Amino acid sequence: MKSSNLLTWLLWLALLLPGIPFANAADLSAHGFIVKLKATNAAIASTQKDPTGVPTLTAAQRQARALATVLRETGFRGQIDRPLGNGAQLIGTQSIYTAAQAKVEAQRLRSHPAVEYVVPNVLERRAGFSGTPNDSQYAQQWWLQNATSAGKSGYGLPGVSSAWVRSVGEPVSGASVVIAVLDSGLQRQGEMNSERMLAGYDFVKNSVRANDGNGRDNDSADPGDWVDANDLAAYSEIFGKDPKNPCNVEHSSWHGTTIAAILAAPSNNGQGVASVNWAGRVLPVRVAGKCGAEIADIVDGMLWAVGLRACAQADSSGVCQAYVPDNPSPARILNLSLGNNVSCDTADTDADAAATAKLYQETISVLKARGALLIAAAGNERVGAMRPASCPDVISVGALNRDGFKATYSNWGGKISLATVGGDIGGACGAVLGKDNLDDGGLVTIGNNGKTGPGDAALIGAMGSSFSAPIVAGVASLMLAVNPNLSFQELHDGLIKTTRPHILVPKLGDCAKGNEGRCQCTTSTCGAGILDAAQALTYAQSPMAWVKPIVSTPTLDNAAISACDVALHGAPPPEPAASSPTPSSSTGGGALDGIIVLLILTAAIGLVALSNRHKRC
């Protein structure tokens, strides 16, 4: 085993041991504040009429003037930036507030009786990581196959190829279905240079984070989201404020491109890769740049994606003067693989978390009213589902291994809606045993080999709940392809009702605190069950007539679970993102036991250094 690989695993193990605190609302720095005033309050009433009692101002002007009054009366130093689509407004500040400063300033604003809520405009981070495959098995897209053709048990597979018979293979295809991908943008290269990849829009307002020379514009291309040492030094105000959510030096992820490829890369064309929806249209809504996405940009992007207006430029008082061009292709399916490990509970004891939950819930309610379903990645920190995946009316997607148990990294708990494959690359067991018996090689699809700026389109093995979510979103789009008249509730409930039972893996035990790694899913830890694409489409054809088939719950052959898996399933280190580990020649139990003990005993070395790091999902 290479010493560099061993060190990587030791550090990851230190990070992921149970009990290490993850970022919460109080840990994140703020890039301004999102403020919503109460519908009826003295500040607004005082500006509604002139001295003669005649209304003189528009509703937007009254709202802006009322908020200006609140800022003045609270002594808050900031400028109204622009209104958001739900009646809230973004207040910009000249500098980035630290987490402690943001908490004080948010409470200052909340103290005013006219304020309904205040949301610190923190960054939500992307939920996934991927690696370039270096094994011939990676050339096979096992995640699109049926269980009988994927090798081993394959029970975790959604059976997308069976669903194609009911969708792509019929005269009614998915061509009319638009899926919005709220992410880092899109690289239109190779197969992704397709007319089905729509124009979209770039909502990243901060020009440094946008990394394209400007702020918001009509170019949704992903220029790369790398962070280098120069970024950290030159823009410390933007990149260096969060001790538990830091920006680190990293290569570009091309995250949005990979998600778009899983969803709807051109298929059945004799080249490249296949996707879930052969004829679907992707609407790239760029909300994320270097180091993540601001909540205000995410909210604007969500509302614009379903056909509502978004402000492009506001005057000094916060009244919108120019709007983003209308979205000509509103989406009914939205994929979001960004978030933070913070609750989406409006009763959260942390005021910031509660306010952010209210903002997200209000926004999701608007989507629901327009029949649009948000499908979001649960996250990869082996804790509860991150926000906004954990919000009501969202399909929160956890990640499984090909064989149907929880993937090493996936978040879990009662807020997960359902689960499907997300890739589970070998890791420590692969390195110790020479080959991890449960390694599935990742979800083979399209990425990009550019480390900073765009390189060439490349075949990758993606891994993370980020990439589980678009599988579900793709299936949802196929449901709409066979029945465009599905209501929001039928679309939402159909995905959940049609799941298969979770597989039994007695040797790994139920997912629980202290056993958050590879573990046996239940309905209380990984959602209603495992995504079943064919049944979801059968339901979509006639929701009222659909009858759930009787499916026996299989048990995974214990022979498939190695000694290494059992020893480390409670807290195994995740796998390096760039490639799978170099195989080791060690095969004996003595060498295996020694490595396991070494991993556990030396985990404390990296614990102090890494306990404050919020891992990118």
VOGU-3710 file (C-alpha; in Angstrom, 3 decimals, decimal comma):
1> mkssnlltwl> 0,000/0,000/0,000  1,307/3,443/-0,834  1,951/5,546/2,262  0,165/8,524/0,684  -2,968/6,440/0,222  -2,803/5,173/3,788  -2,464/8,726/5,079  -5,492/9,762/3,043  -7,572/7,006/4,621  -6,355/7,824/8,102
11> lwlalllpgi> -7,358/11,455/7,726  -10,757/10,561/6,295  -11,352/8,111/9,140  -10,531/10,835/11,645  -13,032/13,109/9,966  -15,843/10,588/9,863  -15,650/9,001/13,312  -19,020/9,334/15,140  -19,394/12,308/17,428  -17,446/14,858/15,370
21> pfanaadlsa> -19,541/18,019/15,039  -20,585/19,021/11,542  -21,382/22,514/10,355  -24,632/23,973/11,572  -26,237/27,333/10,978  -24,036/28,947/13,620  -20,846/27,771/11,872  -21,384/29,490/8,511  -20,373/32,967/7,442  -22,939/35,244/5,783
31> hgfivklkat> -22,792/36,989/2,423  -25,560/39,412/3,378  -29,002/38,685/4,826  -32,390/37,739/3,374  -35,156/39,616/5,198  -38,908/39,268/4,935  -41,292/41,695/6,619  -44,646/40,758/8,077  -47,595/41,155/5,716  -49,184/43,844/7,874
41> naaiastqkd> -47,025/45,994/10,097  -46,636/49,577/11,144  -43,621/50,214/8,961  -45,470/49,288/5,779  -48,710/50,975/6,822  -46,911/54,246/7,463  -45,746/54,404/3,861  -48,914/53,345/2,106  -50,540/56,768/1,794  -49,536/60,383/1,402
51> ptgvptltaa> -50,758/63,003/3,958  -54,080/63,332/2,097  -54,728/59,608/2,386  -54,104/58,828/-1,300  -51,902/55,836/-2,110  -48,763/57,019/-3,895  -46,350/54,086/-3,983  -46,342/50,687/-5,640  -46,298/47,587/-3,467  -42,599/47,027/-4,249
61> qrqaralatv> -41,762/50,604/-3,319  -43,715/50,321/-0,066  -41,887/47,106/0,767  -38,482/48,643/0,021  -39,267/51,769/2,024  -40,520/49,691/4,936  -37,338/47,624/4,930  -35,244/50,798/4,784  -37,099/51,963/7,888  -36,266/48,699/9,637
71> lretgfrgqi> -32,585/49,037/8,744  -32,474/52,596/10,011  -34,313/51,848/13,251  -32,136/48,821/14,034  -28,916/50,621/13,124  -28,036/47,918/10,619  -25,318/48,871/8,142  -26,206/47,425/4,795  -27,849/48,195/1,485  -30,979/46,642/0,041
81> drplgngaql> -29,751/44,618/-2,915  -32,817/43,169/-4,611  -36,176/41,503/-3,960  -36,489/37,726/-4,124  -39,493/36,100/-5,717  -41,329/35,306/-2,483  -41,517/38,843/-1,060  -38,245/38,671/0,850  -35,342/40,975/0,011  -31,598/40,496/-0,018
91> igtqsiytaa> -29,565/42,983/2,013  -26,010/43,286/0,760  -23,056/44,196/2,957  -19,628/45,515/2,087  -17,841/42,662/3,822  -18,477/39,032/4,678  -19,654/38,469/8,241  -18,033/35,733/10,289  -20,421/33,207/11,800  -20,357/35,011/15,160
101> qakveaqrlr> -20,891/38,420/13,562  -23,691/37,102/11,378  -25,533/35,722/14,382  -25,385/39,090/16,172  -26,502/41,062/13,116  -29,310/38,620/12,283  -30,637/38,939/15,830  -30,441/42,728/15,562  -32,744/42,628/12,534  -35,069/40,023/14,077
111> shpaveyvvp> -35,600/42,269/17,092  -37,648/44,698/14,994  -41,390/43,965/15,315  -41,974/44,410/11,578  -39,621/41,542/10,646  -41,059/38,092/9,919  -37,713/36,351/9,455  -34,029/36,904/8,723  -31,891/34,362/6,856  -28,091/34,718/6,749
121> nvlerragfs> -27,144/34,310/3,070  -24,694/31,455/3,602  -23,301/29,047/1,028  -24,871/25,649/0,357  -22,250/23,152/-0,790  -22,367/20,677/-3,638  -23,244/17,123/-2,679  -20,946/14,727/-4,412  -17,527/13,820/-5,674  -16,343/11,729/-8,604
131> gtpndsqyaq> -13,265/10,003/-9,911  -11,812/9,096/-13,296  -12,071/5,302/-13,696  -8,901/3,315/-14,288  -10,417/-0,140/-14,609  -12,049/-1,777/-17,638  -15,187/-2,507/-15,620  -15,858/1,229/-15,423  -16,759/1,215/-19,105  -19,984/-0,581/-18,225
141> qwwlqnatsa> -22,922/1,495/-16,964  -24,135/-1,094/-14,513  -26,414/1,480/-12,816  -28,701/1,569/-15,870  -28,999/-2,214/-16,110  -31,399/-4,658/-14,513  -30,300/-6,675/-11,507  -30,011/-9,891/-13,521  -27,474/-8,393/-15,920  -25,383/-6,274/-13,548
151> gksgyglpgv> -23,551/-9,069/-11,776  -23,561/-10,025/-8,081  -26,962/-9,395/-6,500  -27,640/-6,001/-8,106  -30,662/-5,610/-5,863  -30,070/-1,883/-5,337  -30,434/-1,058/-9,026  -33,495/0,984/-10,078  -34,047/-1,078/-13,236  -34,016/1,899/-15,609
161> ssawvrsvge> -33,620/-0,326/-18,682  -36,969/-1,941/-17,877  -38,564/1,505/-17,643  -37,354/2,455/-21,120  -39,812/-0,043/-22,614  -42,645/2,023/-21,153  -41,206/5,419/-22,093  -38,478/5,834/-24,695  -39,671/2,758/-26,565  -43,149/4,204/-27,022
171> pvsgasvvia> -44,308/6,985/-29,378  -44,635/9,337/-26,387  -41,032/10,085/-25,426  -39,561/12,328/-22,779  -38,732/15,077/-25,284  -41,277/17,505/-23,884  -40,125/17,091/-20,282  -37,797/19,773/-18,890  -35,574/18,969/-15,913  -33,893/21,929/-14,233
181> vldsglqrqg> -30,407/21,235/-12,861  -29,554/23,828/-10,204  -25,823/23,410/-9,964  -22,468/24,625/-11,302  -23,571/25,047/-14,908  -22,900/22,917/-17,971  -19,947/22,175/-20,210  -21,354/21,615/-23,704  -18,713/19,278/-25,111  -18,950/15,988/-26,935
191> emnsermlag> -22,334/14,377/-26,422  -23,367/17,186/-24,090  -23,229/19,634/-26,999  -26,828/18,808/-27,795  -29,851/20,939/-28,626  -31,604/19,249/-25,720  -29,239/21,047/-23,355  -31,222/24,314/-23,113  -29,734/27,790/-22,717  -30,559/28,217/-19,031
201> ydfvknsvra> -29,220/31,123/-16,997  -26,331/32,010/-14,694  -27,632/33,203/-11,303  -24,253/33,416/-9,521  -24,172/37,080/-8,507  -20,759/37,263/-6,843  -18,287/37,763/-9,704  -15,380/36,161/-7,834  -17,360/33,056/-7,035  -18,837/33,023/-10,553
211> ndgngrdnds> -15,307/32,809/-12,005  -16,504/34,030/-15,408  -15,577/37,697/-15,243  -19,013/38,970/-14,254  -22,059/38,207/-12,155  -25,451/37,137/-13,448  -25,819/36,673/-17,187  -27,413/34,459/-19,818  -24,378/32,157/-20,119  -24,968/29,026/-18,048
221> adpgdwvdan> -21,648/27,433/-19,043  -19,501/26,105/-16,213  -16,095/27,846/-16,367  -14,793/25,619/-13,561  -15,111/25,941/-9,797  -11,526/25,250/-8,805  -10,007/26,994/-5,807  -6,267/27,623/-5,666  -3,876/29,211/-3,197  -4,166/32,562/-4,973
231> dlaayseifg> -7,940/32,545/-4,422  -7,524/31,894/-0,726  -4,927/34,647/-0,404  -6,505/37,311/-2,618  -10,130/36,815/-1,597  -9,928/35,845/2,047  -13,132/37,809/2,721  -15,021/35,457/0,423  -13,186/32,181/0,901  -11,660/32,247/4,366
241> kdpknpcnve> -14,311/33,007/6,983  -15,789/29,630/7,940  -13,651/27,466/10,234  -16,094/24,564/9,873  -17,036/25,176/6,237  -13,784/26,340/4,655  -12,942/26,677/1,010  -9,983/24,426/0,314  -7,651/24,161/-2,648  -9,359/21,793/-5,100
251> hsswhgttia> -9,738/21,070/-8,804  -12,923/21,845/-10,719  -15,723/19,363/-10,103  -17,799/19,784/-13,306  -20,572/18,728/-10,966  -23,495/20,120/-12,986  -22,279/18,511/-16,211  -22,113/15,062/-14,632  -25,613/15,415/-13,202  -26,966/16,551/-16,582
261> ailaapsnng> -25,282/13,561/-18,253  -26,867/11,092/-15,826  -30,237/12,685/-16,485  -30,323/13,120/-20,230  -27,112/12,567/-22,189  -28,028/11,689/-25,791  -28,553/7,937/-25,936  -29,024/5,126/-28,405  -26,759/6,994/-30,859  -23,925/4,496/-31,168
271> qgvasvnwag> -21,423/6,523/-29,131  -20,554/7,648/-25,606  -22,886/6,897/-22,732  -26,594/6,361/-22,129  -28,747/8,275/-19,642  -32,008/7,833/-17,746  -34,160/9,907/-20,141  -32,955/9,524/-23,733  -35,004/12,473/-24,962  -35,316/14,709/-21,911
281> rvlpvrvagk> -34,348/18,388/-21,990  -31,999/19,807/-19,360  -32,379/23,408/-18,153  -29,029/24,393/-16,606  -29,651/26,889/-13,813  -26,203/27,929/-12,642  -26,335/28,791/-8,935  -22,980/27,428/-7,731  -19,434/28,602/-8,367  -16,224/28,461/-6,399
291> cgaeiadivd> -16,871/26,976/-2,954  -20,636/26,578/-3,277  -23,855/28,508/-3,783  -25,507/31,381/-1,928  -29,013/30,706/-0,663  -30,335/33,843/-2,370  -29,077/32,590/-5,743  -30,585/29,142/-5,132  -33,996/30,628/-4,270  -33,998/32,895/-7,321
301> gmlwavglra> -32,909/29,963/-9,493  -35,666/27,701/-8,192  -38,404/30,240/-8,809  -37,098/31,191/-12,256  -36,819/27,509/-13,215  -40,591/27,050/-12,823  -41,453/30,188/-14,793  -41,510/32,987/-12,206  -39,634/36,265/-12,503  -36,273/36,957/-10,900
311> caqadssgvc> -34,755/40,371/-10,313  -31,597/41,175/-12,275  -30,952/44,688/-10,993  -32,488/46,810/-8,242  -32,134/50,498/-7,437  -30,521/51,839/-4,277  -33,760/51,410/-2,350  -34,130/47,750/-3,314  -36,915/48,143/-5,889  -36,306/45,905/-8,906
321> qayvpdnpsp> -35,550/47,882/-12,064  -34,699/45,062/-14,455  -35,634/41,383/-14,522  -33,883/38,272/-15,711  -35,324/37,263/-19,114  -38,338/35,021/-18,652  -37,679/31,290/-18,709  -39,224/30,028/-21,966  -39,078/26,387/-20,823  -40,460/26,064/-17,265
331> arilnlslgn> -39,512/22,824/-15,532  -41,684/20,470/-13,523  -38,688/18,531/-12,203  -35,856/20,300/-10,357  -32,634/18,544/-9,325  -30,603/20,093/-6,512  -27,444/18,427/-5,199  -26,343/21,229/-2,860  -26,923/21,871/0,813  -25,613/21,977/4,357
341> nvscdtadtd> -26,033/19,643/7,285  -28,559/21,921/8,977  -32,190/21,122/9,710  -35,148/22,363/7,695  -37,273/22,754/10,823  -38,956/26,121/11,401  -39,018/25,290/15,121  -35,256/24,751/15,289  -33,774/26,283/18,436  -31,143/27,988/16,289
351> adaaatakly> -32,792/31,145/14,938  -30,738/31,128/11,726  -31,661/27,532/10,936  -35,333/28,165/11,687  -35,444/31,255/9,457  -33,648/29,481/6,612  -36,092/26,584/6,921  -38,992/29,021/6,579  -37,483/30,594/3,457  -36,890/27,213/1,826
361> qetisvlkar> -40,331/25,925/2,792  -42,025/29,012/1,364  -40,093/28,619/-1,870  -40,869/24,902/-2,133  -44,555/25,673/-1,545  -44,450/27,955/-4,593  -42,900/25,153/-6,638  -45,575/22,751/-5,429  -48,348/25,168/-6,354  -47,002/25,147/-9,913
371> galliaaagn> -46,858/21,345/-10,002  -43,044/21,238/-9,820  -41,200/18,632/-7,740  -37,812/19,282/-6,120  -35,569/16,209/-5,926  -32,503/16,743/-3,739  -29,429/14,819/-2,627  -29,483/13,790/1,037  -25,738/14,437/1,438  -22,590/12,447/2,143
381> ervgamrpas> -21,666/13,133/5,775  -23,286/10,022/7,307  -25,655/12,176/9,381  -29,272/13,251/8,869  -30,400/14,523/5,465  -29,085/18,008/4,745  -31,253/20,983/3,881  -33,091/21,592/1,641  -33,396/17,842/0,993  -34,944/17,463/4,460
391> cpdvisvgal> -37,664/20,067/3,823  -41,326/18,986/3,471  -42,545/18,098/-0,041  -39,010/17,393/-1,283  -37,919/13,965/-2,507  -34,760/13,410/-0,455  -32,496/10,777/-2,016  -30,033/8,608/-0,124  -27,279/6,591/-1,816  -26,983/2,804/-1,957
401> nrdgfkatys> -24,349/0,332/-2,997  -25,213/-1,670/-6,122  -26,288/-4,549/-3,885  -28,866/-2,483/-2,008  -27,367/-1,511/1,360  -26,399/2,017/2,376  -23,310/3,372/0,643  -20,383/4,127/2,946  -20,766/7,898/2,803  -24,514/8,484/2,472
411> nwggkislat> -26,551/10,494/4,936  -29,401/8,588/6,549  -32,332/8,996/8,928  -36,023/9,775/9,065  -35,968/12,622/6,517  -34,848/10,402/3,616  -37,683/9,748/1,116  -36,150/6,850/-0,832  -32,784/5,535/-1,957  -31,021/4,386/-5,094
421> vggdiggacg> -27,506/3,605/-6,246  -24,870/6,296/-5,852  -21,624/4,433/-6,379  -19,436/2,808/-3,737  -15,785/2,592/-4,733  -13,548/0,108/-2,906  -11,545/2,077/-0,353  -9,626/0,564/2,517  -10,975/-2,923/1,974  -9,918/-2,833/-1,645
431> avlgkdnldd> -6,432/-1,737/-0,665  -6,038/-4,353/2,063  -7,584/-7,322/0,307  -6,438/-6,484/-3,189  -10,031/-6,192/-4,388  -13,079/-5,050/-2,466  -15,795/-7,631/-3,016  -18,430/-4,887/-2,847  -16,708/-2,289/-5,052  -19,107/-1,184/-7,810
441> gglvtignng> -16,797/1,248/-9,633  -19,044/4,298/-9,405  -21,745/5,553/-11,777  -20,101/5,612/-15,191  -21,055/8,727/-17,139  -19,623/11,985/-18,562  -17,443/14,511/-16,765  -14,527/16,726/-17,811  -10,781/16,263/-17,376  -9,954/19,957/-16,907
451> ktgpgdaali> -8,435/20,640/-13,499  -9,086/24,365/-13,684  -10,580/25,609/-16,943  -12,544/23,278/-19,208  -10,625/20,355/-20,683  -12,137/17,557/-22,732  -15,276/15,568/-22,045  -14,209/12,427/-20,181  -15,665/9,162/-18,948  -15,790/9,091/-15,131
461> gamgssfsap> -17,012/6,898/-12,299  -19,104/9,272/-10,169  -19,829/8,588/-6,510  -22,097/10,407/-4,063  -25,735/11,129/-3,285  -25,360/14,044/-5,720  -25,533/11,455/-8,453  -28,293/9,361/-6,891  -30,650/12,347/-7,075  -30,586/12,734/-10,887
471> ivagvaslml> -31,404/9,042/-11,319  -34,606/9,693/-9,377  -35,191/12,978/-11,235  -34,750/11,152/-14,529  -37,298/8,528/-13,561  -39,699/11,292/-12,488  -39,274/12,884/-15,915  -40,130/9,552/-17,565  -43,272/9,401/-15,413  -44,298/12,764/-16,869
481> avnpnlsfqe> -43,399/11,527/-20,337  -45,970/8,740/-20,141  -48,532/10,914/-18,332  -48,022/14,703/-18,552  -51,208/15,212/-16,517  -49,776/13,825/-13,294  -50,374/16,189/-10,387  -47,609/17,204/-8,007  -48,947/14,775/-5,401  -49,183/11,877/-7,854
491> lhdglikttr> -45,637/12,502/-9,000  -44,335/12,792/-5,438  -46,286/9,851/-4,024  -45,730/7,654/-7,058  -41,969/7,638/-6,591  -42,337/6,651/-2,948  -45,229/4,162/-3,189  -43,569/2,128/-5,940  -40,264/1,485/-4,125  -39,045/-2,045/-3,442
501> philvpklgd> -38,298/-3,220/0,123  -34,817/-2,615/1,506  -32,490/-5,601/1,322  -31,523/-7,525/4,471  -27,783/-7,621/5,222  -27,628/-9,166/8,717  -23,846/-9,253/8,850  -23,669/-5,440/8,592  -26,543/-4,653/10,964  -29,100/-1,827/10,849
511> cakgnegrcq> -27,916/1,710/10,196  -27,694/3,422/13,583  -25,490/5,800/15,540  -22,095/4,183/15,700  -22,953/2,104/12,617  -23,276/4,802/9,966  -21,035/3,306/7,279  -22,015/0,371/5,144  -25,143/-0,826/6,896  -28,582/-2,387/6,453
521> cttstcgagi> -31,296/0,112/5,519  -34,766/0,253/7,045  -37,758/2,475/6,309  -36,758/4,660/9,248  -33,182/5,200/8,047  -33,159/5,139/4,212  -36,680/6,086/3,215  -39,659/4,098/1,982  -37,507/1,729/-0,059  -35,386/1,331/-3,186
531> ldaaqaltya> -36,306/3,228/-6,362  -38,116/0,995/-8,872  -38,182/2,751/-12,251  -40,465/0,280/-14,022  -43,082/0,320/-11,271  -42,935/4,116/-11,099  -43,850/4,310/-14,786  -46,557/1,680/-14,412  -48,043/3,815/-11,645  -47,768/6,952/-13,784
541> qspmawvkpi> -49,791/5,398/-16,600  -52,785/4,981/-14,274  -52,267/6,047/-10,657  -55,765/5,082/-9,524  -55,512/1,573/-10,991  -52,002/0,778/-9,817  -51,647/-2,075/-7,326  -48,384/-2,584/-5,492  -46,902/-5,976/-6,395  -45,930/-8,384/-3,654
551> vstptldnaa> -42,122/-8,471/-3,529  -40,203/-10,680/-1,142  -37,390/-9,071/0,822  -34,100/-10,692/-0,209  -31,125/-11,313/2,029  -27,624/-10,614/0,743  -25,443/-13,737/0,795  -23,100/-13,328/3,738  -20,290/-14,730/1,621  -20,317/-11,423/-0,262
561> isacdvalhg> -19,462/-9,525/2,931  -15,734/-9,652/3,591  -14,003/-9,553/6,971  -12,772/-6,060/6,168  -16,298/-4,815/5,485  -17,518/-6,148/8,785  -14,583/-4,702/10,729  -14,920/-1,233/9,233  -18,592/-0,893/8,353  -19,229/1,303/11,385
571> apppepaass> -16,678/3,940/10,415  -14,878/3,206/7,138  -12,899/5,971/5,417  -14,328/7,166/2,094  -12,401/6,548/-1,076  -9,993/8,959/-2,786  -11,882/11,038/-5,342  -9,349/10,931/-8,193  -9,071/7,169/-8,624  -9,509/3,871/-6,883
581> ptpssstggg> -6,683/2,846/-4,541  -3,648/0,934/-5,746  -4,318/-2,758/-4,967  -2,262/-4,277/-2,184  -0,781/-7,749/-2,277  -1,807/-8,375/1,340  -4,343/-11,192/1,643  -3,825/-12,686/5,083  -5,840/-12,081/8,227  -2,797/-10,925/10,143
591> aldgiivlli> -2,073/-8,078/7,736  -5,750/-7,171/7,669  -6,047/-7,031/11,441  -2,905/-4,922/11,718  -4,195/-2,340/9,263  -7,571/-2,109/11,009  -5,953/-1,547/14,394  -3,598/1,026/12,902  -6,503/2,902/11,318  -8,421/3,072/14,575
601> ltaaiglval> -5,520/3,949/16,848  -4,067/6,637/14,586  -7,390/8,287/13,758  -6,848/10,708/16,629  -3,810/12,168/14,859  -5,981/13,798/12,218  -8,957/14,354/14,481  -7,828/17,669/15,915  -6,838/19,077/12,528  -9,966/17,968/10,701
611> snrhkrc> -12,799/18,134/13,224  -13,802/21,596/12,001  -13,809/20,762/8,318  -17,196/20,604/6,607  -16,694/18,027/3,878  -18,017/18,882/0,443  -20,960/16,590/-0,265
//
